[in-house]
Amino acid sequence: MGKNKVNQLDAKKLLKENLLVLPVVAEMLEAKTNLGKGEIETPKEIKEIDALIFSRGRLNAQFFRGNRSLFVVPSWVERMLHPKSKGVVSLGHCASFINTNYRNWVAFGGVNCHSEGIVTDRGLVVPLNNGYGILTGLFDGEKVYFSSSDGKNVQTLLEGHLPIIVNEWELDGEKIYQTVYAGKQLEKEIGVLQFRKNKKNKGKLLVSLRPFNQEGVFLIH
């Protein structure tokens, strides 16, 4: 029986047993088929990814362990470290800390554009890949509130030629609508961040650059 026919039978068996068949890279497939037949070298690309993930996680663990109370951190950090959270983890004995539980963000970009940004479910905007974050806040004259931790935030993805992401942030009856999209203007790639309030005389809108993104700490140069 040919090799291709055997693979087809294996796939049919997995589907019959309701097991998910995932596509794998050629190196991983080769490693699987050569188990027990000799030493298999881990692909260079996988080693580089592992090193990047661990180094980022190491920086996150060191930073958030002692500085979380001094900064307005991303919502995923608060949720992963809050003792009552369903996705709580402990930093006490963690050598690495990465966002494993709240990876629910939406990407945006323009047609024929190379840049790609993201918006998290709580409205943190990261305009460039692996870059800084832009966070919305509201000052009522006494206290500052942030969309990442206060009030209710509902995200909507509008249909159209471009990804248009709208976050509706509601706080004490006041709503702020944040709209994000990207495109090209005169052959230059641009990102657009718009705000709209339902009440004009209550609170002042704040927009701040944050040294964090959906993956962790990022230094603003």
Secondary structure in CASP SS format (residue, H / E / C, confidence):
PFRMAT SS
TARGET T0000
AUTHOR 0000-0000-0000
METHOD secondary structure of the structure
MODEL  1
M C 1.00
G C 1.00
K H 1.00
N H 1.00
K H 1.00
V H 1.00
N H 1.00
Q H 1.00
L H 1.00
D H 1.00
A H 1.00
K H 1.00
K H 1.00
L H 1.00
L H 1.00
K H 1.00
E C 1.00
N C 1.00
L C 1.00
L C 1.00
V C 1.00
L C 1.00
P C 1.00
V C 1.00
V C 1.00
A H 1.00
E H 1.00
M H 1.00
L H 1.00
E H 1.00
A H 1.00
K H 1.00
T H 1.00
N C 1.00
L C 1.00
G C 1.00
K C 1.00
G C 1.00
E C 1.00
I C 1.00
E C 1.00
T C 1.00
P C 1.00
K H 1.00
E H 1.00
I H 1.00
K H 1.00
E H 1.00
I H 1.00
D H 1.00
A H 1.00
L H 1.00
I H 1.00
F H 1.00
S H 1.00
R H 1.00
G H 1.00
R H 1.00
L H 1.00
N H 1.00
A H 1.00
Q H 1.00
F H 1.00
F H 1.00
R H 1.00
G H 1.00
N H 1.00
R H 1.00
S H 1.00
L H 1.00
F C 1.00
V C 1.00
V C 1.00
P C 1.00
S H 1.00
W H 1.00
V H 1.00
E H 1.00
R H 1.00
M H 1.00
L H 1.00
H C 1.00
P C 1.00
K C 1.00
S C 1.00
K C 1.00
G C 1.00
V C 1.00
V C 1.00
S C 1.00
L C 1.00
G C 1.00
H C 1.00
C C 1.00
A C 1.00
S C 1.00
F C 1.00
I C 1.00
N C 1.00
T C 1.00
N C 1.00
Y C 1.00
R C 1.00
N C 1.00
W E 1.00
V E 1.00
A E 1.00
F E 1.00
G C 1.00
G C 1.00
V C 1.00
N C 1.00
C C 1.00
H C 1.00
S C 1.00
E C 1.00
G E 1.00
I E 1.00
V E 1.00
T E 1.00
D C 1.00
R C 1.00
G C 1.00
L C 1.00
V E 1.00
V E 1.00
P C 1.00
L C 1.00
N C 1.00
N C 1.00
G C 1.00
Y C 1.00
G E 1.00
I E 1.00
L E 1.00
T E 1.00
G E 1.00
L E 1.00
F E 1.00
D C 1.00
G C 1.00
E C 1.00
K C 1.00
V E 1.00
Y E 1.00
F E 1.00
S C 1.00
S C 1.00
S C 1.00
D C 1.00
G C 1.00
K E 1.00
N E 1.00
V E 1.00
Q E 1.00
T E 1.00
L E 1.00
L E 1.00
E C 1.00
G C 1.00
H C 1.00
L C 1.00
P C 1.00
I E 1.00
I E 1.00
V E 1.00
N E 1.00
E E 1.00
W E 1.00
E E 1.00
L E 1.00
D C 1.00
G C 1.00
E E 1.00
K E 1.00
I E 1.00
Y E 1.00
Q E 1.00
T E 1.00
V E 1.00
Y E 1.00
A E 1.00
G E 1.00
K E 1.00
Q E 1.00
L C 1.00
E C 1.00
K E 1.00
E E 1.00
I E 1.00
G E 1.00
V E 1.00
L E 1.00
Q E 1.00
F E 1.00
R E 1.00
K E 1.00
N C 1.00
K C 1.00
K C 1.00
N C 1.00
K C 1.00
G C 1.00
K E 1.00
L E 1.00
L E 1.00
V E 1.00
S E 1.00
L E 1.00
R E 1.00
P C 1.00
F E 1.00
N C 1.00
Q C 1.00
E C 1.00
G C 1.00
V E 1.00
F C 1.00
L C 1.00
I C 1.00
H C 1.00
END
